[in-house]
Amino acid sequence: MSEQTGQKRLGKKRIGIYLERHPDSGGAYQYCLAMLKSLAALPKERYEVVAFIMYEEWRPIAEGFGLRAIYAQKNKLEKVIYHLAELSLPVEACRKLCRFLHPFARALRRERIEACIYPCADKISFMMDTPAIVSVFDLMHRYLTEFPEISAPEIYKSRERSYTNIARYARMVFVDSDVGRQQMIECYGGQAADLSGRVYPLPFIAPDYVYESIGKPMYPKPDIFENYIFYPAQFWKHKNHGRLLEAIARLKKEGVCVNLVCSGTGKNGYENACRQIRELHLEDQVKILGYVSNKEMVALYQHARALVMPTFGGPTNIPQLEAFVLGCPVATSRIFGIPEQVGDAALLFDPADVDEIADCVKRLWQDDALCDSLIRAGHERAARWGEQQFARRLYEYLEEL
């Protein structure tokens, strides 16, 4: 090895991160923030990180972490290229067009970026010829075909095109769990022979604002119910609010009156949920808050009897991680990668079985010792996997790359 080559290998690696999500985009933003914070923790003598931002709101955040922020402007040309891609112009041709005509491709070359991280599986990741590291949150369009918000024909087609090309071109793919890795290989491994060597589990962590509450006084108790279970989720049909409402109604007939607080905006399951509340005569036991601030979210967890999350979606989810950090007992769905994610720190049920859901809710509502043991187990699990471990795992993967 020549001296010049050795110096190059020992020099700083230049890593980019593409921040396309707006800071008001909820969970996607929080994941981008976690990735950005972890990149800022990389050894400065080893890595130089550049944040390519689509919104100026990201600039003070990136610079607050000591990173350079470059506005990666969009133009009408990229819309034309993407439209041609949707019309089945070969991706290789689109990549060549982007290399010479796309402003972001020029920015990557100008900044000598050796690999760029795309935290939200943006389709621009496979249009660039700079090595891409792409996070794929889930492939539920393949596994939950009965829900139109996930698998409607136009959504299915768009996701298939994106994930097929990510599998083909990404240097690394990050997934949320071992189950997520298995699903990625199962769905797209046949289209990229070496995919099994490029898919890496990088489990989710709780949002930054949750960790910031550690060691601080609890927020005041929300003026809702004296006691309640909590379900934070947008009202998509696959979030399965209906069966949770049925479970609460069954417990009411047994003389166990459980209060439920839901946060999250109305989606395609919202009207059905409101109708069920009326038909089951649960108006006095259920409160729908809609969107809540980060501070309000923390307070709702801190004072809840338990988090109960009967979702059909996965492979894993973030609310249980929030609950672990904030000392809230958890009951959630026994599906996909969730058992791997929660271990012994949560009660598990079949989300299609109202009786199982009702049984878990009843146990949490009545058994103080059970709740205390779940809180301890949740804290232990949160201590084993959090911000520091996420950042360390990311560093190890980048070193392997």
C-alpha positions in Angstrom: 0.0 0.0 0.0 1.4 3.4 -1.0 2.0 6.1 1.6 -0.6 8.3 -0.3 -3.2 5.5 -0.1 -2.5 4.9 3.5 -3.0 8.6 4.3 -6.3 8.6 2.5 -7.6 5.6 4.4 -6.5 7.2 7.7 -8.1 10.6 6.9 -11.5 11.8 7.8 -14.5 10.2 6.3 -17.1 12.6 4.9 -20.7 11.5 5.7 -23.9 13.2 4.6 -27.4 13.1 6.0 -30.4 14.0 3.9 -33.0 15.7 6.1 -36.1 15.9 3.9 -38.8 15.7 6.6 -40.2 18.9 8.1 -39.8 19.3 11.9 -43.6 19.0 12.3 -43.8 15.5 10.7 -43.9 13.6 14.0 -42.2 10.3 14.3 -40.2 10.6 11.0 -38.8 13.9 12.3 -37.9 12.3 15.6 -36.1 9.5 13.9 -34.1 12.0 11.7 -33.2 13.9 14.9 -32.0 10.7 16.6 -29.8 9.9 13.5 -28.5 13.5 13.3 -27.6 13.5 17.1 -25.8 10.1 16.7 -23.8 11.4 13.7 -22.8 14.4 15.8 -21.4 12.1 18.4 -19.0 10.4 15.9 -15.3 10.8 16.6 -14.4 14.2 15.1 -10.9 13.0 14.2 -12.5 10.2 12.1 -15.6 11.7 10.6 -16.9 14.9 9.1 -20.7 15.2 8.8 -22.6 17.5 6.5 -26.4 17.9 6.9 -28.2 18.5 3.7 -31.4 20.2 4.7 -34.7 20.7 2.8 -36.1 23.1 5.3 -34.3 26.0 7.0 -35.8 24.9 10.4 -33.2 22.2 10.4 -30.3 24.7 10.2 -30.2 25.8 13.9 -30.7 22.1 15.0 -27.8 20.8 12.9 -25.5 23.7 13.8 -26.5 23.3 17.5 -24.9 19.8 17.2 -21.8 21.4 15.7 -22.5 20.2 12.1 -22.4 22.1 8.9 -25.9 22.5 7.3 -26.3 23.0 3.5 -29.6 23.9 2.0 -30.2 21.3 -0.8 -32.5 23.2 -3.0 -35.1 21.5 -5.1 -36.0 22.4 -8.6 -38.5 21.6 -11.3 -36.1 19.4 -13.1 -36.1 16.7 -10.4 -39.9 16.5 -10.6 -39.5 15.8 -14.3 -37.0 13.1 -13.7 -39.1 11.5 -11.0 -42.1 11.6 -13.3 -40.1 9.9 -16.0 -39.1 7.3 -13.4 -42.8 6.7 -12.6 -43.4 6.2 -16.3 -40.9 3.3 -16.1 -37.9 5.0 -17.6 -35.0 2.7 -16.5 -33.6 3.8 -13.1 -30.1 3.7 -14.5 -31.1 6.3 -17.0 -32.6 8.4 -14.3 -29.5 8.1 -12.2 -27.4 9.4 -15.1 -29.7 12.3 -15.6 -29.6 13.1 -11.9 -25.8 12.9 -11.8 -25.4 15.8 -14.2 -28.6 17.8 -13.7 -29.8 17.4 -10.1 -28.5 20.1 -7.7 -28.3 17.6 -4.8 -26.0 15.3 -6.8 -23.8 18.3 -7.5 -23.7 19.2 -3.9 -22.7 15.6 -2.9 -19.8 15.8 -5.3 -18.8 19.3 -4.3 -18.7 18.3 -0.6 -16.8 15.0 -1.5 -19.4 13.0 0.4 -18.3 9.3 0.6 -21.7 8.0 1.8 -25.0 9.7 2.5 -27.6 8.6 5.1 -31.3 8.8 4.2 -33.2 8.3 7.4 -36.7 8.0 5.8 -36.2 5.8 2.7 -36.6 8.8 0.3 -36.6 7.8 -3.3 -33.9 10.3 -4.1 -31.5 7.8 -2.3 -31.4 5.5 -5.3 -31.3 8.3 -7.8 -27.9 9.5 -6.5 -24.7 7.6 -7.4 -23.0 8.5 -4.1 -23.2 5.4 -1.8 -26.5 5.4 0.1 -27.3 4.2 3.6 -31.1 4.0 3.8 -33.5 3.3 6.7 -36.6 1.3 5.9 -39.1 1.6 8.7 -41.5 -1.2 7.6 -42.8 -3.3 4.7 -46.3 -3.5 6.0 -47.8 -3.0 2.5 -46.7 -6.6 1.9 -48.1 -7.9 5.2 -51.2 -5.9 5.9 -53.0 -5.9 2.6 -56.4 -5.5 4.1 -55.8 -1.9 5.1 -56.2 0.6 2.3 -54.0 3.3 4.0 -51.1 0.8 3.7 -51.8 -1.3 0.6 -54.1 0.6 -1.7 -52.9 0.0 -5.3 -51.2 3.4 -5.8 -49.5 3.2 -2.4 -48.4 -0.4 -3.0 -47.0 0.4 -6.4 -45.0 3.4 -5.1 -43.6 1.5 -2.1 -42.7 -1.5 -4.3 -40.8 0.7 -6.7 -39.0 2.5 -3.9 -38.0 -0.5 -1.9 -37.0 -2.6 -4.9 -34.6 0.1 -5.9 -33.3 0.7 -2.4 -32.6 -3.1 -2.2 -30.8 -2.9 -5.5 -28.7 0.3 -5.0 -28.3 1.0 -1.3 -24.9 0.2 0.2 -26.5 -0.4 3.6 -30.2 -0.8 4.7 -31.1 -0.1 8.3 -34.2 -1.8 9.7 -35.8 -1.8 13.1 -35.3 -5.4 14.2 -34.2 -8.9 13.3 -37.7 -9.5 12.0 -37.4 -6.4 9.9 -34.2 -7.8 8.4 -35.9 -11.1 7.7 -38.8 -9.3 6.0 -36.5 -7.1 3.9 -34.6 -10.1 2.6 -37.8 -12.2 2.2 -39.4 -9.5 0.1 -36.5 -8.1 -2.0 -33.6 -10.5 -1.6 -34.3 -12.2 -4.8 -33.9 -8.9 -6.7 -30.5 -8.2 -5.1 -28.4 -11.4 -4.6 -26.2 -9.9 -1.9 -28.9 -8.1 0.1 -28.5 -10.3 3.1 -25.0 -8.8 3.6 -26.4 -5.3 3.4 -29.3 -5.2 5.8 -28.5 -4.2 9.4 -30.8 -4.0 12.5 -30.7 -0.6 14.1 -33.7 -0.6 16.6 -35.7 2.5 17.3 -35.2 4.5 20.4 -37.5 6.9 22.2 -37.7 10.5 20.9 -35.2 13.1 22.2 -37.8 15.0 24.1 -38.6 11.9 26.2 -35.0 11.5 27.2 -34.8 15.2 28.1 -37.5 14.7 30.7 -35.3 12.2 32.7 -34.4 13.5 36.1 -36.7 16.5 35.9 -39.9 16.9 38.0 -43.0 15.3 36.6 -45.3 17.5 34.7 -48.7 18.3 36.3 -51.4 15.6 36.0 -53.6 16.3 32.9 -57.1 17.4 33.9 -58.9 14.5 32.3 -59.6 11.4 34.4 -58.3 10.5 37.9 -57.0 7.3 36.3 -56.8 6.2 32.6 -55.0 4.0 30.1 -53.4 5.7 27.2 -53.2 5.0 23.5 -51.2 7.5 21.4 -51.8 6.8 17.7 -53.3 8.5 14.7 -56.7 7.0 13.9 -55.7 4.8 11.0 -57.7 1.6 10.7 -54.6 -0.6 11.3 -54.2 1.1 14.6 -57.2 -1.0 15.8 -58.9 1.5 18.1 -62.1 -0.4 17.6 -61.2 -3.6 19.4 -59.8 -1.6 22.3 -63.1 0.2 22.6 -64.9 -3.2 22.5 -62.7 -4.5 25.2 -63.5 -1.5 27.4 -67.2 -2.0 26.8 -67.0 -5.7 27.8 -65.2 -4.8 31.0 -67.9 -2.2 31.7 -70.5 -5.0 31.6 -68.4 -6.8 34.2 -68.4 -3.8 36.4 -64.9 -2.7 35.6 -65.0 0.9 34.4 -61.8 1.7 32.6 -61.1 5.2 31.3 -59.2 5.6 28.0 -57.3 8.6 26.7 -56.4 8.7 23.0 -54.1 11.2 21.3 -53.5 11.5 17.5 -55.2 13.1 14.6 -58.2 11.8 12.7 -57.5 9.5 9.8 -59.6 6.8 8.0 -60.6 5.1 11.2 -61.7 8.2 13.1 -65.4 8.3 12.2 -65.8 4.6 13.0 -64.1 5.1 16.4 -66.4 8.0 17.3 -69.5 6.0 16.2 -68.4 3.0 18.4 -67.9 5.3 21.4 -71.5 6.4 21.0 -73.0 3.0 20.3 -71.1 1.4 23.2 -72.1 4.2 25.5 -68.5 5.0 26.4 -68.8 8.8 26.1 -68.0 9.2 29.8 -65.0 6.9 29.7 -63.2 7.9 26.5 -61.4 11.1 25.8 -59.9 11.9 22.3 -57.4 14.7 22.5 -56.2 15.0 18.9 -52.7 16.4 18.4 -50.8 17.0 21.7 -47.4 18.8 22.2 -44.3 17.0 23.3 -44.7 18.3 26.9 -48.3 17.1 27.0 -47.3 13.7 25.6 -44.8 13.2 28.4 -47.3 14.2 31.0 -49.9 11.8 29.6 -47.4 8.9 29.9 -46.2 9.9 33.3 -49.7 9.8 34.8 -51.3 7.0 32.9 -52.1 3.7 34.5 -50.7 2.0 31.4 -50.0 2.2 27.7 -52.3 -0.2 25.8 -51.4 -0.4 22.1 -53.4 -2.9 20.0 -51.9 -2.0 16.6 -51.6 -4.4 13.7 -48.6 -2.6 12.4 -44.9 -3.3 12.9 -42.4 -4.8 12.9 -41.8 -2.7 16.0 -43.2 0.6 17.3 -42.0 3.6 19.3 -44.7 4.3 22.0 -43.7 1.3 24.1 -40.1 2.7 24.1 -41.5 6.0 25.3 -43.4 4.3 28.0 -40.4 2.3 29.2 -38.4 5.5 29.7 -41.2 7.4 31.4 -42.2 4.6 33.8 -45.5 3.6 32.2 -46.6 -0.1 32.2 -47.2 -1.5 28.7 -49.5 -4.0 27.0 -49.2 -4.3 23.3 -49.7 -6.6 20.3 -48.0 -10.0 19.9 -47.0 -9.5 16.3 -43.9 -9.3 14.1 -40.9 -8.0 16.0 -42.7 -6.6 19.0 -42.0 -9.6 21.3 -38.3 -9.1 20.4 -38.6 -5.4 21.1 -40.3 -5.5 24.5 -39.1 -8.8 26.0 -40.5 -9.4 29.5 -41.3 -5.7 29.9 -44.8 -5.8 28.5 -48.0 -7.9 28.5 -48.7 -9.2 25.0 -52.0 -10.0 23.3 -53.4 -11.0 19.9 -54.7 -7.6 18.5 -57.6 -9.4 16.8 -58.8 -11.0 20.0 -61.0 -8.6 22.1 -61.0 -11.0 25.0 -57.2 -11.1 25.2 -57.1 -7.3 25.0 -59.8 -7.0 27.7 -57.9 -9.4 30.0 -54.6 -7.4 29.7 -56.4 -4.2 30.3 -58.2 -5.6 33.4 -55.0 -6.9 34.9 -53.2 -3.6 34.4 -56.2 -1.7 35.8 -56.4 -3.8 39.0 -53.0 -5.2 39.8 -50.6 -2.7 41.3 -47.8 -5.2 41.8 -48.0 -6.2 38.1 -47.7 -2.6 37.1 -44.8 -2.0 39.4 -42.9 -5.0 38.0 -43.5 -3.9 34.4 -42.3 -0.4 35.2 -39.0 -1.9 36.6 -38.6 -4.2 33.6 -39.3 -1.3 31.2 -36.6 0.9 32.9 -34.1 -1.9 32.7 -34.9 -2.5 29.0 -34.6 1.3 28.3 -31.2 1.3 30.0 -30.0 -1.5 27.8 -31.0 0.2 24.6 -31.1 4.0 24.3 -29.4 7.0 22.8 -25.8 5.9 23.6 -26.3 2.4 22.3 -28.0 3.6 19.1 -25.1 6.0 18.5 -22.6 3.2 19.2 -24.3 0.8 16.9 -24.4 3.4 14.1 -20.7 4.1 14.5 -19.9 0.4 14.3 -21.9 0.0 11.1 -20.2 3.0 9.5 -16.8 1.6 10.5 -17.8 -1.7 8.8 -18.8 0.3 5.7 
